[in-house]
Amino acid sequence: MSSKPIVSVTTPTGPIVDPQSGQPTFAFTKWLQGIGNTINLAFTAQGTLSGNSIPTPTADTLGGVTTAGPATSEWINQIDATGTPHLSQPAFSDISGTAIAAQVPALSALNGSVTPSQVPALSQLNGAVTPVQVPPLSSLLGAVTPVQVPPLSDLLGAVTPGQVPALSALNGSVTATQVPLLSALRGSVTAAQVPALSALSGQITEAQLPAAGITVTITTAKLTTAGTNGSMTFTNGILTGQVQAT
């Protein structure tokens, strides 16, 4: 029996062991050198795995990635095929949930103007407007249109004197439909509220008099001690009836 080992392992440059002598060949030395080079590439001098030996990631396989330092208000939205992360700032559409009051700035701190399409119709709002939410009329621009003012019959409570301007400060003329009947008013008109007759212009029309007219009857004195008193009746200043005194 032969004492020489039987080795058939070969490399591209030849067998690693001489089959006759059983000693390593030069090809074996080159083979070991190749393994050493591979190890040197895969590991650093400290024995850690080198970056060159880590595969890049794909959608289906794991791989190495680079680091990304913390960036204020940014997140990682993708890692590309080289293992590099990319940062971006999220948009409002990327965020779920509802903002709380503390996260919304005060209206007074905002720039620009609110457009009509950003304000819901008053009819869609709940609750009641408080006085501090309504600016003084003197600070408003433009004019209120008729459709913005509800009928007086829809309003609750009573108008205070401070809410009514002086008659002398009003422009234009009051129409008949804007003045309620005197019989519908409460309380009494004071003397200071009624102008002097001498300050009035024009004449009273028949339409302004009661339908039955103003009728006054006066008594005339009797002519004799044994006689009787008479009377005279006037309607709207016209004598309409008379009883002779005797």
C-alpha positions in Angstrom: 0.0 0.0 0.0 1.3 3.5 -0.9 2.0 6.0 1.9 1.4 8.9 -0.4 -1.9 10.8 -0.1 -4.2 10.7 -3.0 -5.3 14.4 -3.7 -7.1 15.3 -6.9 -8.1 19.0 -5.9 -6.9 21.3 -8.6 -7.0 25.1 -9.2 -7.2 27.0 -12.5 -3.3 27.1 -12.4 -3.0 23.4 -11.5 -3.3 20.9 -8.7 -2.7 22.2 -5.1 -0.8 19.0 -4.1 1.8 17.2 -6.1 0.3 13.7 -6.6 3.8 12.1 -6.6 5.3 13.7 -3.5 2.1 14.8 -1.7 3.7 18.2 -1.1 1.9 21.6 -1.8 2.5 23.0 -5.2 2.9 26.6 -6.3 -0.7 26.6 -7.4 -1.6 25.8 -3.8 0.4 28.9 -2.7 -1.5 31.1 -5.3 -4.8 29.6 -4.2 -4.1 30.5 -0.5 -3.1 34.0 -1.6 -6.4 34.4 -3.5 -8.3 33.4 -0.4 -6.3 35.9 1.6 -7.1 38.7 -0.8 -10.7 37.9 -0.6 -10.6 38.0 3.2 -8.7 41.3 3.1 -11.4 42.8 0.9 -14.2 41.5 3.0 -12.8 42.6 6.4 -11.0 45.6 7.7 -7.8 45.5 9.7 -9.9 45.6 12.9 -11.8 42.5 11.8 -15.1 44.2 10.9 -16.9 43.6 7.6 -15.8 46.2 5.0 -18.3 48.3 3.0 -17.1 46.9 -0.3 -18.3 43.5 0.7 -21.8 44.5 1.6 -24.3 44.2 -1.3 -26.6 47.1 -2.2 -30.2 46.7 -1.3 -32.9 45.8 -3.8 -36.7 45.5 -3.6 -36.3 41.8 -3.0 -33.0 41.4 -1.1 -31.3 42.9 1.9 -28.3 45.2 1.6 -26.3 47.9 3.3 -27.5 51.5 3.6 -25.7 54.8 4.6 -26.7 56.8 7.6 -28.7 60.1 7.6 -28.3 62.5 10.4 -31.4 63.9 12.2 -32.9 66.8 10.2 -35.6 69.1 11.8 -39.1 68.5 10.5 -37.9 65.9 7.9 -38.4 62.3 7.4 -36.9 59.5 5.2 -39.2 59.1 2.2 -37.1 56.6 0.2 -33.8 54.6 0.1 -32.4 54.3 -3.4 -30.6 51.4 -5.0 -27.2 52.6 -3.7 -28.5 52.4 -0.1 -28.7 56.2 0.2 -31.7 57.6 2.2 -33.5 60.7 0.9 -35.1 63.2 3.3 -38.1 65.5 2.7 -40.6 67.6 4.8 -44.1 66.0 5.0 -47.1 68.0 3.6 -50.4 68.5 5.4 -51.9 65.9 3.1 -49.4 63.3 4.6 -50.6 63.9 8.2 -53.6 62.2 9.7 -55.8 63.4 12.6 -57.1 66.9 13.5 -55.2 70.0 14.6 -56.0 71.2 18.1 -56.6 74.9 19.0 -53.0 75.3 20.3 -51.6 74.2 16.9 -53.6 76.8 14.9 -52.3 80.5 15.0 -54.6 83.3 16.0 -56.5 84.9 13.2 -54.9 88.2 14.1 -51.5 86.7 13.3 -52.4 85.7 9.8 -51.5 87.7 6.7 -53.8 88.3 3.7 -57.6 88.1 3.6 -60.1 85.3 3.9 -61.9 84.7 0.7 -65.7 84.2 0.6 -65.3 80.6 -0.3 -63.3 80.0 2.9 -66.2 81.2 5.1 -69.2 78.9 5.7 -72.7 80.4 5.3 -74.0 81.8 8.6 -76.9 79.4 8.3 -74.4 76.5 8.7 -72.9 77.7 11.9 -73.9 76.3 15.4 -74.2 78.3 18.6 -74.5 82.1 18.9 -72.2 85.0 18.0 -70.9 86.7 21.1 -70.5 90.5 21.3 -66.7 90.3 21.2 -66.9 88.5 17.8 -68.8 91.3 16.2 -66.8 94.5 15.4 -68.4 97.9 16.0 -70.5 99.1 13.0 -68.3 102.2 12.9 -65.3 100.1 12.0 -66.9 98.2 9.1 -66.4 99.2 5.4 -69.1 99.3 2.8 -72.8 99.1 3.3 -75.1 96.3 4.5 -77.4 95.0 1.8 -81.1 94.3 2.3 -80.5 90.5 2.1 -78.0 90.7 5.0 -80.6 92.3 7.4 -83.3 90.0 8.8 -86.9 91.4 9.1 -87.5 93.2 12.3 -90.2 90.7 13.1 -87.6 87.9 13.2 -85.5 89.7 15.9 -85.7 89.0 19.6 -85.6 91.5 22.4 -86.0 95.2 22.2 -83.9 98.0 20.6 -82.2 100.2 23.2 -82.0 104.0 22.8 -78.3 103.7 22.3 -78.8 101.5 19.2 -81.1 104.1 17.5 -79.5 107.1 15.8 -81.0 110.6 16.4 -83.7 111.4 13.8 -81.6 114.5 12.9 -78.8 112.2 11.8 -80.8 110.2 9.3 -80.8 110.9 5.6 -83.7 110.5 3.2 -87.4 110.2 4.1 -89.3 107.6 6.1 -91.9 105.8 3.9 -95.4 105.1 5.1 -94.7 101.3 5.3 -91.7 102.0 7.6 -93.9 103.7 10.3 -96.1 101.6 12.5 -99.7 102.7 13.3 -99.8 104.9 16.4 -102.3 102.5 17.9 -99.6 99.8 17.7 -97.0 101.7 19.7 -96.5 101.3 23.4 -95.9 104.1 25.9 -96.5 107.8 25.3 -94.8 110.4 23.1 -93.1 113.1 25.1 -93.5 116.8 24.2 -89.8 116.9 23.2 -90.5 114.3 20.6 -93.2 116.2 18.8 -92.2 119.3 16.7 -94.1 122.5 17.1 -97.1 122.9 14.7 -95.4 126.1 13.4 -92.5 124.0 12.3 -94.6 121.8 10.1 -95.0 122.4 6.4 -97.8 121.3 4.0 -101.4 120.5 4.8 -103.3 117.6 6.2 -105.1 115.6 3.5 -108.5 114.1 3.8 -106.9 110.7 3.7 -105.1 111.5 7.0 -108.5 112.3 8.7 -110.6 109.6 10.3 -113.1 108.1 7.9 -116.1 109.5 9.8 -114.5 112.9 10.0 -114.1 115.1 13.1 -117.5 116.1 14.5 -117.9 118.8 17.1 -121.2 120.0 18.7 -121.5 123.3 20.5 -124.4 124.5 22.6 -126.0 127.9 22.0 -127.6 129.7 25.0 -131.4 130.0 25.3 -132.9 133.4 24.2 -135.5 133.7 27.0 -135.8 132.6 30.6 -138.4 130.1 29.6 -136.6 129.1 26.4 -134.3 126.2 25.6 -130.7 126.0 24.6 -129.9 125.3 21.0 -126.9 123.5 19.3 -124.7 123.6 16.3 -122.9 120.5 14.9 -119.8 120.8 12.7 -118.1 117.9 10.8 -114.6 118.6 9.5 -115.3 122.3 10.0 -118.6 122.3 8.0 -122.0 123.0 9.8 -124.0 119.8 9.4 -126.7 120.3 12.0 -128.4 123.1 14.0 -131.1 123.4 16.7 -132.4 126.9 17.2 -132.3 128.3 20.7 -135.6 129.8 22.0 
